[in-house]
Amino acid sequence: MNKFESYYADKFEFKNLDLSLSRIDNALKEAGFSEKNLGRIIHIAGTNGKGSTSYFLYQMLQLSGYKTALFTSPHILKINERISYNLSDISDDDMDNIFTQYQDLIIKNNLSYFEAVFFISALYFASKSPDFTILETGLGGRFDATNTNLINNKLCIITSMGQDHTAYLGNNIYSIINEKLGILRDNSILVLAYNKSFVLEYIKKTVKNEIKFIEKDMIVNDKDYPYPYNENYTTSSYIYTYLLNHKFKYNSKLKLPPCRMEKIGNIILDGSHNMPGILKIKETWKKQNISAVIFTVTNDRNIENTATVLKQVSPNLIVTTLPDNIRSIDEYSSNSITFIKSPIDALKYAENHFKGTIVVTGSFYLCAYIKEYINGSRNEV
C-alpha cells in the first residue's frame, strides 16, 4: 500500500459519511488551489454510465493530442486508478509526495477517504496544467467533493438517471435528480444523456440553464459498443464535438473501463452496483446463453430484487460476499439460490457445476476480487 492507503486503511469510503463541502473547500483553499490550472473542466454526474462516458471522452481527447486528466471512481485493483493523466495512473511516488506534503491539511480538515483522494487529484492535475480535466462524481452531486465551490467554470454532464444510494440521496427519483443537478452553476451548460422522457421534462421545468440533450435517434448502433455502452459512447462523442467543433476521428476502438463487459476466458466481469444498472446487465446478457451468474450486493441493497432480475440471465445464481468489506452482506439463505461465502469458492463451484460462460456482476469490488484471483495476484483464502 502507498502512504495514502496506509493512513486510510481503517477509515473506509462510506464510514461516518457526512455530506458537506466545507471540508474540501477549506482544504483546497488553504493549499492554494486554482481551477484555472485544470484547463477546460467537464463535470459528470448520473446514476449509471458515468464511468464509461468519462473514460470514452478521456481517450478521445488524449488520442486527439490534448493533455487530459481524469478523476473517477471506484477503482478496480488499486486506488491510483482514480487519478489518471494522459492515460497513465498516478504513480505511488507522486501520490505519496502530495499526501505527505499536505497530510497536515488533510488531518486538520478531517477529510474523508473520498475527499482526500479528490484533494490529491486536484493538486496533481493542477501541477500538470492539462488542456481538459474530467471529473466524475462519486455519490450524488450537490455535496460530492468534486462539486467543491472552488470549481465553478465547467461543462456539466448528467448521464442515465435512476434510484441509487437512497440512504443518502432520498427514496424519491425526483430528489435524486435534484441531487445530481446540484453540480450546476448559474453559468453552466448542461448536456443530458438519453433518459426517460419524464426525466427530461422534469429537468426542463427545474433548471434555467441551457440544456443540450441526447435524443434516441442520435444513439449509435455499433457492434464495438453494444448496449448500454453505445448510449455512453454517443454522449461522449457529443461532448467531444461540442468542445472542439468537429467529430472524433480516430480509427481505433476505444476501451471500456475495467470490469465492464470484460472477458477473461469463460468469465465475464460486468459490474453494476445498483438496480438500474442490473436491469441493463439483464438486457445485455439475457440472450447470450449464460450458464451461471455470480453476484453480491452490499447490506443496504435488496438481494431478492436483484436475484429476480438476474434469473432472466441464468437460472443458476450464486450469491457471495465481499471479504473484508464492512458493507458486505454476511449470509443469505434461499431454496433457489446457492450461497457461498468465499468469492473464489463461488467461482470454483460455478466452473465445476455449470459448463459455459459465467457472468460476475453486482459490486465492482467483487469483479475486482475475482479478476485479481484469475490474474494470479490474489491468493486463495
Contacts in CASP RR format, 6 or more apart in sequence:
PFRMAT RR
TARGET T0000
AUTHOR 0000-0000-0000
METHOD contacts of the structure
MODEL  1
MNKFESYYADKFEFKNLDLSLSRIDNALKEAGFSEKNLGRIIHIAGTNGK
GSTSYFLYQMLQLSGYKTALFTSPHILKINERISYNLSDISDDDMDNIFT
QYQDLIIKNNLSYFEAVFFISALYFASKSPDFTILETGLGGRFDATNTNL
INNKLCIITSMGQDHTAYLGNNIYSIINEKLGILRDNSILVLAYNKSFVL
EYIKKTVKNEIKFIEKDMIVNDKDYPYPYNENYTTSSYIYTYLLNHKFKY
NSKLKLPPCRMEKIGNIILDGSHNMPGILKIKETWKKQNISAVIFTVTND
RNIENTATVLKQVSPNLIVTTLPDNIRSIDEYSSNSITFIKSPIDALKYA
ENHFKGTIVVTGSFYLCAYIKEYINGSRNEV
1 9 0 8 1.000
2 79 0 8 1.000
2 80 0 8 1.000
2 92 0 8 1.000
2 95 0 8 1.000
2 96 0 8 1.000
2 99 0 8 1.000
3 95 0 8 1.000
3 96 0 8 1.000
3 99 0 8 1.000
3 100 0 8 1.000
4 79 0 8 1.000
4 95 0 8 1.000
4 96 0 8 1.000
4 99 0 8 1.000
4 116 0 8 1.000
4 117 0 8 1.000
4 120 0 8 1.000
5 79 0 8 1.000
7 99 0 8 1.000
7 103 0 8 1.000
8 113 0 8 1.000
8 116 0 8 1.000
11 112 0 8 1.000
11 113 0 8 1.000
12 113 0 8 1.000
12 326 0 8 1.000
13 74 0 8 1.000
13 112 0 8 1.000
13 113 0 8 1.000
13 114 0 8 1.000
14 326 0 8 1.000
14 327 0 8 1.000
15 113 0 8 1.000
15 326 0 8 1.000
16 112 0 8 1.000
17 112 0 8 1.000
17 168 0 8 1.000
18 112 0 8 1.000
19 142 0 8 1.000
19 143 0 8 1.000
19 168 0 8 1.000
20 143 0 8 1.000
21 143 0 8 1.000
21 145 0 8 1.000
21 147 0 8 1.000
21 148 0 8 1.000
21 149 0 8 1.000
23 109 0 8 1.000
23 110 0 8 1.000
23 111 0 8 1.000
23 112 0 8 1.000
23 115 0 8 1.000
24 109 0 8 1.000
24 111 0 8 1.000
24 115 0 8 1.000
24 118 0 8 1.000
24 119 0 8 1.000
24 145 0 8 1.000
24 148 0 8 1.000
25 148 0 8 1.000
25 149 0 8 1.000
25 150 0 8 1.000
26 109 0 8 1.000
27 102 0 8 1.000
27 105 0 8 1.000
27 106 0 8 1.000
27 108 0 8 1.000
27 109 0 8 1.000
27 111 0 8 1.000
27 115 0 8 1.000
27 119 0 8 1.000
28 119 0 8 1.000
28 122 0 8 1.000
28 148 0 8 1.000
28 150 0 8 1.000
29 150 0 8 1.000
30 105 0 8 1.000
30 108 0 8 1.000
30 109 0 8 1.000
31 102 0 8 1.000
31 105 0 8 1.000
31 119 0 8 1.000
31 123 0 8 1.000
33 122 0 8 1.000
33 123 0 8 1.000
33 126 0 8 1.000
33 150 0 8 1.000
34 126 0 8 1.000
34 150 0 8 1.000
35 41 0 8 1.000
35 150 0 8 1.000
35 151 0 8 1.000
35 152 0 8 1.000
35 153 0 8 1.000
37 125 0 8 1.000
37 126 0 8 1.000
37 127 0 8 1.000
37 129 0 8 1.000
38 69 0 8 1.000
38 122 0 8 1.000
38 125 0 8 1.000
38 126 0 8 1.000
38 130 0 8 1.000
38 133 0 8 1.000
38 151 0 8 1.000
39 129 0 8 1.000
39 130 0 8 1.000
39 131 0 8 1.000
39 132 0 8 1.000
39 133 0 8 1.000
40 131 0 8 1.000
40 132 0 8 1.000
40 133 0 8 1.000
40 155 0 8 1.000
40 243 0 8 1.000
41 132 0 8 1.000
41 133 0 8 1.000
41 135 0 8 1.000
41 151 0 8 1.000
41 153 0 8 1.000
41 154 0 8 1.000
41 155 0 8 1.000
42 57 0 8 1.000
42 132 0 8 1.000
42 133 0 8 1.000
42 134 0 8 1.000
42 135 0 8 1.000
42 154 0 8 1.000
42 155 0 8 1.000
42 157 0 8 1.000
42 239 0 8 1.000
42 243 0 8 1.000
43 135 0 8 1.000
43 137 0 8 1.000
43 146 0 8 1.000
43 147 0 8 1.000
43 151 0 8 1.000
43 154 0 8 1.000
43 155 0 8 1.000
43 156 0 8 1.000
43 157 0 8 1.000
43 183 0 8 1.000
44 50 0 8 1.000
44 51 0 8 1.000
44 53 0 8 1.000
44 54 0 8 1.000
44 134 0 8 1.000
44 135 0 8 1.000
44 136 0 8 1.000
44 137 0 8 1.000
44 157 0 8 1.000
44 158 0 8 1.000
44 159 0 8 1.000
45 137 0 8 1.000
45 140 0 8 1.000
45 141 0 8 1.000
45 144 0 8 1.000
45 156 0 8 1.000
45 157 0 8 1.000
45 158 0 8 1.000
45 159 0 8 1.000
45 180 0 8 1.000
45 182 0 8 1.000
45 183 0 8 1.000
46 137 0 8 1.000
46 140 0 8 1.000
46 158 0 8 1.000
46 159 0 8 1.000
46 160 0 8 1.000
46 161 0 8 1.000
46 180 0 8 1.000
47 159 0 8 1.000
47 160 0 8 1.000
47 161 0 8 1.000
47 162 0 8 1.000
47 163 0 8 1.000
47 164 0 8 1.000
47 176 0 8 1.000
47 180 0 8 1.000
47 274 0 8 1.000
47 276 0 8 1.000
47 277 0 8 1.000
48 159 0 8 1.000
48 160 0 8 1.000
48 162 0 8 1.000
48 164 0 8 1.000
48 228 0 8 1.000
48 272 0 8 1.000
48 274 0 8 1.000
48 276 0 8 1.000
48 277 0 8 1.000
48 280 0 8 1.000
49 159 0 8 1.000
49 160 0 8 1.000
49 193 0 8 1.000
49 228 0 8 1.000
49 231 0 8 1.000
49 232 0 8 1.000
50 72 0 8 1.000
50 136 0 8 1.000
50 137 0 8 1.000
50 138 0 8 1.000
50 159 0 8 1.000
51 72 0 8 1.000
51 136 0 8 1.000
51 232 0 8 1.000
51 257 0 8 1.000
52 229 0 8 1.000
52 232 0 8 1.000
52 233 0 8 1.000
52 256 0 8 1.000
52 257 0 8 1.000
52 260 0 8 1.000
53 157 0 8 1.000
53 159 0 8 1.000
53 193 0 8 1.000
53 232 0 8 1.000
53 235 0 8 1.000
53 236 0 8 1.000
53 239 0 8 1.000
54 70 0 8 1.000
54 72 0 8 1.000
54 134 0 8 1.000
54 136 0 8 1.000
55 70 0 8 1.000
55 72 0 8 1.000
55 254 0 8 1.000
55 255 0 8 1.000
55 256 0 8 1.000
55 257 0 8 1.000
56 232 0 8 1.000
56 233 0 8 1.000
56 236 0 8 1.000
56 237 0 8 1.000
56 254 0 8 1.000
57 134 0 8 1.000
57 236 0 8 1.000
57 239 0 8 1.000
57 240 0 8 1.000
58 68 0 8 1.000
58 70 0 8 1.000
58 84 0 8 1.000
58 87 0 8 1.000
58 134 0 8 1.000
59 87 0 8 1.000
59 254 0 8 1.000
59 255 0 8 1.000
60 236 0 8 1.000
60 237 0 8 1.000
60 240 0 8 1.000
60 248 0 8 1.000
60 250 0 8 1.000
60 254 0 8 1.000
61 68 0 8 1.000
61 131 0 8 1.000
61 132 0 8 1.000
61 134 0 8 1.000
61 240 0 8 1.000
61 243 0 8 1.000
62 68 0 8 1.000
62 86 0 8 1.000
62 87 0 8 1.000
63 250 0 8 1.000
63 252 0 8 1.000
64 240 0 8 1.000
64 244 0 8 1.000
64 248 0 8 1.000
64 250 0 8 1.000
66 130 0 8 1.000
66 131 0 8 1.000
66 132 0 8 1.000
67 85 0 8 1.000
67 86 0 8 1.000
67 128 0 8 1.000
67 129 0 8 1.000
67 130 0 8 1.000
67 131 0 8 1.000
67 132 0 8 1.000
68 85 0 8 1.000
68 86 0 8 1.000
68 130 0 8 1.000
68 131 0 8 1.000
68 132 0 8 1.000
68 133 0 8 1.000
68 134 0 8 1.000
69 84 0 8 1.000
69 85 0 8 1.000
69 121 0 8 1.000
69 125 0 8 1.000
69 128 0 8 1.000
69 130 0 8 1.000
69 132 0 8 1.000
69 133 0 8 1.000
69 134 0 8 1.000
70 84 0 8 1.000
70 85 0 8 1.000
70 133 0 8 1.000
70 134 0 8 1.000
70 136 0 8 1.000
71 82 0 8 1.000
71 83 0 8 1.000
71 84 0 8 1.000
71 118 0 8 1.000
71 121 0 8 1.000
71 122 0 8 1.000
71 125 0 8 1.000
71 133 0 8 1.000
71 134 0 8 1.000
71 135 0 8 1.000
71 136 0 8 1.000
71 146 0 8 1.000
72 81 0 8 1.000
72 82 0 8 1.000
72 84 0 8 1.000
72 134 0 8 1.000
72 136 0 8 1.000
72 257 0 8 1.000
73 82 0 8 1.000
73 114 0 8 1.000
73 117 0 8 1.000
73 136 0 8 1.000
73 138 0 8 1.000
74 82 0 8 1.000
74 364 0 8 1.000
74 365 0 8 1.000
75 81 0 8 1.000
75 82 0 8 1.000
75 368 0 8 1.000
76 257 0 8 1.000
76 258 0 8 1.000
76 259 0 8 1.000
76 364 0 8 1.000
76 367 0 8 1.000
76 368 0 8 1.000
76 371 0 8 1.000
77 258 0 8 1.000
77 368 0 8 1.000
77 371 0 8 1.000
77 372 0 8 1.000
77 377 0 8 1.000
78 89 0 8 1.000
79 95 0 8 1.000
79 117 0 8 1.000
80 89 0 8 1.000
80 90 0 8 1.000
80 91 0 8 1.000
80 92 0 8 1.000
80 95 0 8 1.000
81 89 0 8 1.000
81 258 0 8 1.000
82 117 0 8 1.000
82 121 0 8 1.000
83 89 0 8 1.000
83 90 0 8 1.000
83 95 0 8 1.000
83 117 0 8 1.000
83 120 0 8 1.000
83 121 0 8 1.000
83 124 0 8 1.000
83 125 0 8 1.000
84 90 0 8 1.000
85 124 0 8 1.000
85 125 0 8 1.000
85 128 0 8 1.000
85 130 0 8 1.000
90 120 0 8 1.000
90 121 0 8 1.000
90 124 0 8 1.000
94 124 0 8 1.000
95 120 0 8 1.000
95 124 0 8 1.000
98 120 0 8 1.000
98 123 0 8 1.000
98 124 0 8 1.000
99 106 0 8 1.000
99 116 0 8 1.000
99 120 0 8 1.000
102 119 0 8 1.000
102 120 0 8 1.000
102 123 0 8 1.000
106 116 0 8 1.000
106 119 0 8 1.000
111 119 0 8 1.000
112 145 0 8 1.000
114 138 0 8 1.000
114 139 0 8 1.000
114 145 0 8 1.000
115 145 0 8 1.000
118 145 0 8 1.000
118 146 0 8 1.000
118 148 0 8 1.000
119 145 0 8 1.000
122 148 0 8 1.000
125 133 0 8 1.000
132 243 0 8 1.000
135 146 0 8 1.000
135 151 0 8 1.000
135 154 0 8 1.000
136 146 0 8 1.000
137 144 0 8 1.000
137 146 0 8 1.000
137 147 0 8 1.000
137 180 0 8 1.000
137 183 0 8 1.000
138 144 0 8 1.000
138 146 0 8 1.000
139 165 0 8 1.000
139 168 0 8 1.000
139 169 0 8 1.000
140 165 0 8 1.000
140 168 0 8 1.000
140 169 0 8 1.000
140 176 0 8 1.000
140 179 0 8 1.000
140 180 0 8 1.000
141 147 0 8 1.000
141 179 0 8 1.000
141 180 0 8 1.000
141 182 0 8 1.000
141 183 0 8 1.000
142 178 0 8 1.000
142 179 0 8 1.000
142 181 0 8 1.000
142 182 0 8 1.000
142 183 0 8 1.000
143 179 0 8 1.000
144 183 0 8 1.000
146 183 0 8 1.000
147 182 0 8 1.000
147 183 0 8 1.000
152 185 0 8 1.000
152 187 0 8 1.000
153 185 0 8 1.000
153 187 0 8 1.000
154 183 0 8 1.000
154 185 0 8 1.000
154 188 0 8 1.000
155 188 0 8 1.000
155 189 0 8 1.000
155 191 0 8 1.000
155 239 0 8 1.000
155 242 0 8 1.000
155 243 0 8 1.000
156 183 0 8 1.000
156 184 0 8 1.000
156 185 0 8 1.000
156 188 0 8 1.000
156 189 0 8 1.000
156 190 0 8 1.000
156 191 0 8 1.000
156 209 0 8 1.000
157 190 0 8 1.000
157 191 0 8 1.000
157 192 0 8 1.000
157 193 0 8 1.000
157 235 0 8 1.000
157 239 0 8 1.000
158 180 0 8 1.000
158 181 0 8 1.000
158 183 0 8 1.000
158 190 0 8 1.000
158 191 0 8 1.000
158 192 0 8 1.000
158 193 0 8 1.000
158 203 0 8 1.000
159 193 0 8 1.000
159 232 0 8 1.000
159 235 0 8 1.000
160 193 0 8 1.000
160 194 0 8 1.000
160 195 0 8 1.000
160 228 0 8 1.000
160 231 0 8 1.000
160 276 0 8 1.000
161 173 0 8 1.000
161 176 0 8 1.000
161 177 0 8 1.000
161 180 0 8 1.000
161 195 0 8 1.000
161 196 0 8 1.000
161 199 0 8 1.000
161 276 0 8 1.000
162 173 0 8 1.000
162 176 0 8 1.000
162 274 0 8 1.000
162 276 0 8 1.000
163 171 0 8 1.000
163 173 0 8 1.000
163 176 0 8 1.000
163 274 0 8 1.000
163 275 0 8 1.000
163 276 0 8 1.000
164 176 0 8 1.000
164 273 0 8 1.000
164 274 0 8 1.000
164 275 0 8 1.000
164 276 0 8 1.000
165 274 0 8 1.000
166 176 0 8 1.000
167 300 0 8 1.000
169 175 0 8 1.000
169 176 0 8 1.000
169 179 0 8 1.000
170 176 0 8 1.000
170 179 0 8 1.000
174 202 0 8 1.000
177 199 0 8 1.000
177 202 0 8 1.000
177 203 0 8 1.000
177 206 0 8 1.000
178 206 0 8 1.000
181 203 0 8 1.000
181 206 0 8 1.000
181 207 0 8 1.000
184 190 0 8 1.000
184 207 0 8 1.000
184 209 0 8 1.000
186 208 0 8 1.000
186 209 0 8 1.000
188 209 0 8 1.000
189 209 0 8 1.000
189 210 0 8 1.000
189 211 0 8 1.000
189 212 0 8 1.000
190 203 0 8 1.000
190 207 0 8 1.000
190 209 0 8 1.000
190 210 0 8 1.000
190 211 0 8 1.000
190 212 0 8 1.000
191 211 0 8 1.000
191 212 0 8 1.000
191 213 0 8 1.000
191 214 0 8 1.000
191 235 0 8 1.000
191 238 0 8 1.000
191 239 0 8 1.000
191 242 0 8 1.000
192 199 0 8 1.000
192 200 0 8 1.000
192 203 0 8 1.000
192 211 0 8 1.000
192 212 0 8 1.000
192 213 0 8 1.000
192 214 0 8 1.000
193 213 0 8 1.000
193 214 0 8 1.000
193 231 0 8 1.000
193 232 0 8 1.000
193 234 0 8 1.000
193 235 0 8 1.000
194 213 0 8 1.000
194 214 0 8 1.000
194 215 0 8 1.000
194 216 0 8 1.000
194 218 0 8 1.000
194 219 0 8 1.000
194 231 0 8 1.000
194 234 0 8 1.000
194 235 0 8 1.000
195 213 0 8 1.000
200 213 0 8 1.000
203 211 0 8 1.000
204 211 0 8 1.000
212 238 0 8 1.000
212 242 0 8 1.000
214 231 0 8 1.000
214 234 0 8 1.000
214 235 0 8 1.000
214 238 0 8 1.000
218 234 0 8 1.000
218 238 0 8 1.000
219 230 0 8 1.000
219 231 0 8 1.000
219 234 0 8 1.000
220 230 0 8 1.000
220 233 0 8 1.000
220 234 0 8 1.000
220 237 0 8 1.000
221 230 0 8 1.000
222 230 0 8 1.000
222 233 0 8 1.000
224 253 0 8 1.000
225 232 0 8 1.000
225 233 0 8 1.000
225 254 0 8 1.000
226 261 0 8 1.000
226 284 0 8 1.000
227 280 0 8 1.000
227 283 0 8 1.000
227 284 0 8 1.000
228 277 0 8 1.000
228 280 0 8 1.000
228 283 0 8 1.000
228 284 0 8 1.000
229 256 0 8 1.000
229 260 0 8 1.000
229 261 0 8 1.000
233 254 0 8 1.000
237 247 0 8 1.000
237 248 0 8 1.000
240 247 0 8 1.000
240 248 0 8 1.000
241 247 0 8 1.000
241 248 0 8 1.000
256 262 0 8 1.000
258 269 0 8 1.000
258 367 0 8 1.000
258 368 0 8 1.000
258 371 0 8 1.000
259 269 0 8 1.000
259 270 0 8 1.000
259 271 0 8 1.000
259 364 0 8 1.000
259 367 0 8 1.000
259 368 0 8 1.000
259 371 0 8 1.000
260 269 0 8 1.000
260 270 0 8 1.000
260 271 0 8 1.000
261 268 0 8 1.000
261 270 0 8 1.000
261 284 0 8 1.000
262 268 0 8 1.000
262 269 0 8 1.000
262 270 0 8 1.000
262 367 0 8 1.000
262 371 0 8 1.000
263 269 0 8 1.000
264 371 0 8 1.000
264 374 0 8 1.000
264 375 0 8 1.000
266 351 0 8 1.000
266 356 0 8 1.000
266 357 0 8 1.000
266 358 0 8 1.000
267 347 0 8 1.000
267 357 0 8 1.000
267 358 0 8 1.000
267 360 0 8 1.000
267 370 0 8 1.000
267 374 0 8 1.000
268 285 0 8 1.000
268 290 0 8 1.000
268 357 0 8 1.000
268 358 0 8 1.000
268 359 0 8 1.000
268 360 0 8 1.000
269 360 0 8 1.000
269 367 0 8 1.000
269 370 0 8 1.000
269 371 0 8 1.000
270 281 0 8 1.000
270 284 0 8 1.000
270 285 0 8 1.000
270 359 0 8 1.000
270 360 0 8 1.000
270 361 0 8 1.000
270 367 0 8 1.000
271 281 0 8 1.000
271 360 0 8 1.000
271 361 0 8 1.000
271 362 0 8 1.000
271 363 0 8 1.000
271 364 0 8 1.000
271 366 0 8 1.000
271 367 0 8 1.000
272 278 0 8 1.000
272 280 0 8 1.000
272 281 0 8 1.000
272 361 0 8 1.000
272 362 0 8 1.000
273 298 0 8 1.000
273 362 0 8 1.000
273 363 0 8 1.000
273 364 0 8 1.000
274 301 0 8 1.000
275 305 0 8 1.000
275 306 0 8 1.000
275 309 0 8 1.000
278 306 0 8 1.000
278 309 0 8 1.000
278 310 0 8 1.000
278 361 0 8 1.000
278 362 0 8 1.000
279 309 0 8 1.000
281 309 0 8 1.000
281 310 0 8 1.000
281 313 0 8 1.000
281 359 0 8 1.000
281 361 0 8 1.000
281 362 0 8 1.000
282 309 0 8 1.000
282 310 0 8 1.000
282 312 0 8 1.000
282 313 0 8 1.000
285 313 0 8 1.000
285 359 0 8 1.000
286 312 0 8 1.000
286 313 0 8 1.000
288 357 0 8 1.000
289 356 0 8 1.000
289 357 0 8 1.000
290 313 0 8 1.000
290 314 0 8 1.000
290 357 0 8 1.000
290 358 0 8 1.000
290 359 0 8 1.000
291 314 0 8 1.000
291 316 0 8 1.000
291 350 0 8 1.000
291 354 0 8 1.000
291 355 0 8 1.000
291 356 0 8 1.000
291 357 0 8 1.000
291 358 0 8 1.000
292 314 0 8 1.000
292 316 0 8 1.000
292 317 0 8 1.000
292 318 0 8 1.000
292 350 0 8 1.000
292 353 0 8 1.000
292 354 0 8 1.000
292 358 0 8 1.000
292 359 0 8 1.000
293 310 0 8 1.000
293 313 0 8 1.000
293 314 0 8 1.000
293 316 0 8 1.000
293 317 0 8 1.000
293 318 0 8 1.000
293 358 0 8 1.000
293 359 0 8 1.000
293 360 0 8 1.000
293 361 0 8 1.000
294 318 0 8 1.000
294 320 0 8 1.000
294 343 0 8 1.000
294 346 0 8 1.000
294 347 0 8 1.000
294 350 0 8 1.000
294 358 0 8 1.000
294 359 0 8 1.000
294 360 0 8 1.000
294 361 0 8 1.000
294 366 0 8 1.000
294 370 0 8 1.000
295 306 0 8 1.000
295 307 0 8 1.000
295 310 0 8 1.000
295 317 0 8 1.000
295 318 0 8 1.000
295 319 0 8 1.000
295 320 0 8 1.000
295 360 0 8 1.000
295 361 0 8 1.000
295 362 0 8 1.000
295 366 0 8 1.000
296 319 0 8 1.000
296 320 0 8 1.000
296 321 0 8 1.000
296 322 0 8 1.000
296 328 0 8 1.000
296 329 0 8 1.000
296 343 0 8 1.000
296 362 0 8 1.000
296 363 0 8 1.000
296 366 0 8 1.000
297 303 0 8 1.000
297 306 0 8 1.000
297 329 0 8 1.000
297 362 0 8 1.000
297 363 0 8 1.000
298 322 0 8 1.000
298 325 0 8 1.000
298 327 0 8 1.000
298 328 0 8 1.000
298 329 0 8 1.000
298 363 0 8 1.000
299 327 0 8 1.000
299 328 0 8 1.000
299 329 0 8 1.000
299 330 0 8 1.000
300 327 0 8 1.000
303 319 0 8 1.000
303 329 0 8 1.000
303 332 0 8 1.000
306 362 0 8 1.000
307 317 0 8 1.000
307 319 0 8 1.000
307 334 0 8 1.000
307 337 0 8 1.000
310 317 0 8 1.000
310 361 0 8 1.000
311 317 0 8 1.000
313 359 0 8 1.000
314 359 0 8 1.000
316 338 0 8 1.000
316 350 0 8 1.000
316 353 0 8 1.000
316 354 0 8 1.000
317 336 0 8 1.000
317 337 0 8 1.000
317 338 0 8 1.000
318 337 0 8 1.000
318 338 0 8 1.000
318 339 0 8 1.000
318 340 0 8 1.000
318 346 0 8 1.000
318 349 0 8 1.000
318 350 0 8 1.000
319 329 0 8 1.000
319 332 0 8 1.000
319 334 0 8 1.000
319 337 0 8 1.000
319 338 0 8 1.000
319 339 0 8 1.000
319 340 0 8 1.000
320 339 0 8 1.000
320 340 0 8 1.000
320 341 0 8 1.000
320 342 0 8 1.000
320 343 0 8 1.000
320 345 0 8 1.000
320 346 0 8 1.000
320 366 0 8 1.000
321 328 0 8 1.000
321 329 0 8 1.000
321 330 0 8 1.000
321 331 0 8 1.000
321 341 0 8 1.000
321 342 0 8 1.000
321 343 0 8 1.000
322 328 0 8 1.000
322 343 0 8 1.000
322 363 0 8 1.000
322 365 0 8 1.000
322 366 0 8 1.000
322 369 0 8 1.000
323 342 0 8 1.000
323 343 0 8 1.000
323 369 0 8 1.000
323 381 0 8 1.000
325 365 0 8 1.000
331 339 0 8 1.000
331 341 0 8 1.000
332 339 0 8 1.000
333 339 0 8 1.000
338 349 0 8 1.000
340 346 0 8 1.000
340 349 0 8 1.000
342 381 0 8 1.000
343 366 0 8 1.000
343 369 0 8 1.000
343 370 0 8 1.000
343 373 0 8 1.000
344 370 0 8 1.000
344 373 0 8 1.000
344 378 0 8 1.000
344 380 0 8 1.000
344 381 0 8 1.000
347 358 0 8 1.000
347 360 0 8 1.000
347 370 0 8 1.000
347 373 0 8 1.000
350 358 0 8 1.000
351 358 0 8 1.000
360 366 0 8 1.000
360 367 0 8 1.000
360 370 0 8 1.000
361 367 0 8 1.000
369 378 0 8 1.000
372 378 0 8 1.000
373 380 0 8 1.000
END
